[in-house]
Amino acid sequence: RRQAVHRTMLAALAHGRRALPRVGARWRSTLSVSELQRLLTERGIDFRDCVEKDQLMERLQESLQSGPGAHGSRLSDAERSLTSLFERCAPSVAFIQSSRFVQQSPFSPQPMEVPRGTGSGFLWDQEGHVVTNFHVIQGAQRAKVILGNSTKALDAKLVGVEEDKDIAVLKVDTAGALGVQPLAIGCSANLHVGQTAVAIGNPFGLDGTLTTGVVSAVGREVRGVTGRPIKNCVQTDAAINPGNSGGPLLDSLGQVIGVNTMIYSPSGASAGIGFAIPIDTVRRIVQQIIRHGRVLRPTLGITVADERMTRVLSQQIGRQLAGVVIMEVPRGTPAHAAGLNGCERRG
């Protein structure tokens, strides 16, 4: 009978009944300390201040009388929303490890693989494309990607890069087998200063790190790794540190609004001024890289005379040259197809 009552009490407690079974105090004592602690843990109740067994029983009784969840999750609605966002999005954020091979000596038969650095990225689609920063894999000869809750590093191949915009696309063939879903892609054209911004990444190699802040400014212009400007960047005070590069900047719905790329800091650590490449720019670049392996830019396909050459030609022919002087039009270019021709020297 003692064992039957013990099982009845455990079942009642596990189902969150508001009152313990109506049995004597000596039957309640059949619950061990470890069983009480397990039941309290399952209900999310903090019992670290309980020293005696009676205190554990009293804490459990109070929680049952208060109803499920009263003492469990003491999170505000905003906190529950944020934790839910992290649980949904974190598995899709990639931890990227890059390396290169170094020949130690002329007598060494095999080159040694040397770690180059780490960074972040995120799953773009179901085909296994992973978006990151170009500078995360710049100079690397091998890249490995860890996705989801897996600890297995997947070999990634480089699909293409856009150096001027600091964007690279990798591909892992077995991403679908992990059951990881790509992140939802948002829009950066209608961002508002003050709205929530969430960064998930791997700062200093600490994978699965979440930081929060707001969109501090929009329309910023920063210089990429090639020195060319990246326009319309999103500024945020969400902490971005080395290792966050390539990771997603999310809105409160968990949609990607930017790719974290750099910080402004005299010390090299987060100073509350971080920048993300706007997702509208990223989307255009990534779609072209996936389709063509590179970014296609509009071009006429002509070579024009510079100001000095134009001035020399003007003196030679004895009249002012207006407009653009076309020096060369290679065959197969749009300009050649339109019937344009370069200059020719005659006589």
Secondary structure, 3 states (H helix, E strand, C coil): CHHHHHHHHHHHHHCCCCCCCCCCHHHHCCCCHHHHHHHHHHCCCCCCCCCCHHHHHHHHHHHHHHCCCCCCCCCCHHHHHHHHHHHHHHHHEEEEEEEEEECCCCCCCCCEEEEEEEEEEEECCCCCEEEECHHHHCCCCEEEEECCCCCCCEEEEEEEEEHHHCEEEEECCCHHHHCCCCCCECCCCCCCCCCEEEEEECHHHCCCEEEEEEEEEEEEEEECCCCCEEEEEEEECCCCCCCCCCCEEECCCCCEEEEEEEECCCCCCCCCCEEEEEHHHHHHHHHHHHHHCCCCCCCCCCEECCHHHHHHHHHHHCCCCCCCCEEECCCCCHHHHCCCCCCCCCC
